Amino acid sequence: MNLKTSDKEALIDLLHEAQDHLNYAINLLDDYVRQTNDIHAEACLVDHLRIFAGSDHGFLSSDLNIDDLIEQLDETEDDEEE
């Protein structure tokens, strides 16, 4: 995948924004879990969202997450020399 540096930066910004929104949703769901002690919701929903949000989730998982997408973009070659 060859992208211009400006395109990569815009995509990375988009992914960071999505990550921020996902982390906000996780925090809201955490509040729900704390208030209801709904461990099923935590295990089946919140923990999965944590894995998707980024690599600092602390679970043993190789699932694709937003940090992986950002890293993939960082590793792509720039197409600006052409």
Backbone bond lengths (Angstrom), bond angles and torsions (degrees), N, CA, C in turn:
res aa  C-N    CA-C-N  psi(-1)  N-CA   C-N-CA  omega(-1)  CA-C   N-CA-C  phi
1 M - - - 1.445 - - 1.523 108.03 -
2 N 1.297 115.45 116.61 1.459 121.00 177.54 1.524 109.11 -105.74
3 L 1.318 115.68 123.64 1.459 121.65 -179.95 1.513 109.79 -132.06
4 K 1.310 115.86 150.59 1.455 119.85 172.06 1.516 108.61 -69.14
5 T 1.317 116.55 150.97 1.459 121.34 179.92 1.528 110.87 -55.68
6 S 1.324 117.10 -41.84 1.472 119.95 -179.23 1.529 110.81 -65.27
7 D 1.340 117.45 -36.19 1.462 120.87 177.50 1.520 110.20 -66.99
8 K 1.324 116.61 -43.06 1.464 120.47 178.62 1.520 111.09 -61.38
9 E 1.328 116.45 -44.56 1.461 120.35 179.98 1.521 111.05 -62.03
10 A 1.324 117.33 -40.24 1.462 121.00 178.75 1.530 110.47 -65.66
11 L 1.318 117.19 -40.67 1.463 120.62 178.75 1.526 111.34 -67.51
12 I 1.316 116.39 -39.77 1.464 120.31 177.88 1.530 109.93 -64.67
13 D 1.329 117.13 -41.58 1.477 120.39 175.75 1.529 110.76 -60.23
14 L 1.333 116.19 -41.19 1.458 121.27 178.45 1.532 110.93 -61.79
15 L 1.328 116.18 -43.70 1.466 120.21 178.98 1.524 111.51 -66.28
16 H 1.316 117.57 -39.36 1.474 120.29 176.89 1.531 110.72 -63.24
17 E 1.325 116.24 -39.58 1.462 119.28 178.41 1.528 110.49 -65.23
18 A 1.322 116.81 -43.80 1.468 120.31 177.26 1.527 110.51 -61.09
19 Q 1.319 116.31 -40.26 1.465 121.49 179.06 1.527 110.68 -63.50
20 D 1.320 116.82 -41.80 1.466 121.01 177.61 1.530 111.03 -61.16
21 H 1.334 115.81 -44.75 1.468 119.84 179.12 1.524 111.29 -64.22
22 L 1.318 116.23 -41.34 1.461 120.39 179.30 1.526 110.48 -64.61
23 N 1.327 117.20 -42.36 1.462 120.25 177.44 1.525 111.72 -64.25
24 Y 1.325 116.99 -35.33 1.461 120.21 175.85 1.531 110.20 -64.12
25 A 1.329 116.68 -44.71 1.461 120.80 178.11 1.526 111.02 -62.47
26 I 1.319 116.83 -39.37 1.468 120.89 177.61 1.527 110.25 -61.52
27 N 1.326 116.81 -42.32 1.471 120.18 178.62 1.525 111.36 -62.20
28 L 1.328 116.85 -41.01 1.459 120.05 177.61 1.524 110.93 -64.28
29 L 1.313 116.58 -43.64 1.465 120.41 178.60 1.526 111.50 -66.35
30 D 1.330 116.58 -34.73 1.470 120.01 174.26 1.524 110.89 -59.59
31 D 1.332 116.33 -41.80 1.471 120.30 176.90 1.525 110.28 -60.40
32 Y 1.324 116.09 -43.39 1.462 120.23 177.51 1.526 110.89 -59.13
33 V 1.321 116.45 -47.20 1.474 121.04 -178.74 1.525 110.33 -61.96
34 R 1.326 117.14 -43.00 1.468 120.31 179.26 1.529 111.84 -62.71
35 Q 1.317 115.62 -40.31 1.463 119.52 -177.15 1.528 113.04 -75.87
36 T 1.317 117.12 -27.00 1.462 120.22 -175.90 1.522 113.40 -110.03
37 N 1.334 115.76 -12.30 1.471 121.31 -174.48 1.534 111.16 56.14
38 D 1.326 116.00 35.37 1.464 122.43 -179.18 1.528 109.27 -83.53
39 I 1.325 115.71 84.65 1.463 120.16 -177.05 1.528 111.91 -69.01
40 H 1.319 116.90 -23.28 1.464 120.34 176.10 1.535 109.90 -66.33
41 A 1.319 116.79 -45.26 1.466 120.70 177.63 1.527 110.76 -63.08
42 E 1.330 115.57 -38.04 1.463 118.66 179.33 1.520 110.72 -64.55
43 A 1.324 116.74 -46.99 1.466 121.01 -176.33 1.526 112.69 -71.67
44 C 1.318 116.85 -38.59 1.467 119.86 -173.16 1.520 114.06 -93.17
45 L 1.307 117.24 -17.25 1.455 119.74 -177.02 1.524 112.22 -123.37
46 V 1.312 116.50 -61.18 1.465 120.46 -172.22 1.529 111.45 -63.99
47 D 1.313 117.26 -45.74 1.466 119.55 -178.99 1.527 111.51 -62.85
48 H 1.326 116.94 -37.82 1.466 119.81 177.83 1.521 111.07 -65.99
49 L 1.314 116.42 -40.61 1.465 119.93 178.03 1.526 111.02 -63.89
50 R 1.330 116.92 -37.07 1.470 120.08 176.82 1.527 110.88 -60.44
51 I 1.316 115.87 -41.32 1.462 120.14 179.36 1.527 110.39 -63.58
52 F 1.327 117.30 -43.16 1.461 120.76 -179.41 1.522 112.71 -69.87
53 A 1.330 116.67 -29.12 1.466 120.57 -175.04 1.526 112.91 -69.22
54 G 1.323 117.57 -35.25 1.460 118.55 -177.44 1.502 112.20 -178.68
55 S 1.306 115.46 175.30 1.462 121.11 -174.24 1.524 113.76 -83.58
56 D 1.319 118.33 -5.75 1.466 120.57 -177.15 1.526 112.13 -95.15
57 H 1.320 117.15 30.80 1.461 122.48 -175.08 1.524 114.03 -78.85
58 G 1.324 119.08 -23.34 1.453 121.84 177.24 1.518 115.07 83.60
59 F 1.321 117.67 6.56 1.459 121.04 177.87 1.519 109.65 -101.23
60 L 1.323 116.52 154.39 1.455 120.70 172.74 1.520 107.39 -80.59
61 S 1.310 116.71 100.66 1.455 121.12 -176.86 1.519 109.15 -155.36
62 S 1.294 115.10 142.24 1.462 119.69 174.20 1.524 110.55 -111.80
63 D 1.341 116.54 17.65 1.463 120.72 178.92 1.525 110.23 -63.20
64 L 1.304 114.77 146.06 1.457 121.20 176.56 1.523 109.50 -62.75
65 N 1.333 116.06 137.34 1.460 119.85 177.79 1.526 109.32 -137.81
66 I 1.307 115.98 174.86 1.462 120.53 -175.54 1.519 111.92 -62.58
67 D 1.329 118.22 -37.44 1.466 120.05 176.70 1.526 111.12 -60.56
68 D 1.329 117.09 -36.46 1.467 120.39 177.39 1.527 111.09 -63.40
69 L 1.320 116.37 -41.40 1.467 120.08 178.87 1.527 111.25 -63.94
70 I 1.326 116.02 -41.13 1.469 120.17 177.99 1.519 110.03 -63.69
71 E 1.315 116.90 -42.66 1.466 120.88 178.60 1.527 110.96 -62.88
72 Q 1.325 117.06 -40.48 1.466 120.27 177.64 1.523 111.03 -60.34
73 L 1.315 116.23 -42.22 1.464 119.53 178.52 1.518 111.37 -65.96
74 D 1.326 116.93 -39.28 1.465 120.70 178.86 1.523 111.27 -62.34
75 E 1.324 116.48 -30.40 1.468 120.99 -176.40 1.526 113.38 -87.47
76 T 1.328 117.81 -9.10 1.464 119.86 -178.98 1.516 110.08 -73.28
77 E 1.327 114.36 152.22 1.456 119.90 179.21 1.515 109.85 -78.57
78 D 1.322 115.22 145.15 1.450 120.19 175.40 1.514 109.32 -77.23
79 D 1.326 116.22 144.78 1.456 122.55 -178.19 1.530 110.60 -104.79
80 E 1.326 117.52 12.89 1.470 121.20 -173.57 1.521 113.26 -78.66
81 E 1.331 118.27 -17.31 1.459 119.15 -178.04 1.519 111.75 -73.20
82 E 1.338 118.27 -17.57 1.464 121.15 -175.08 1.491 112.30 -80.50
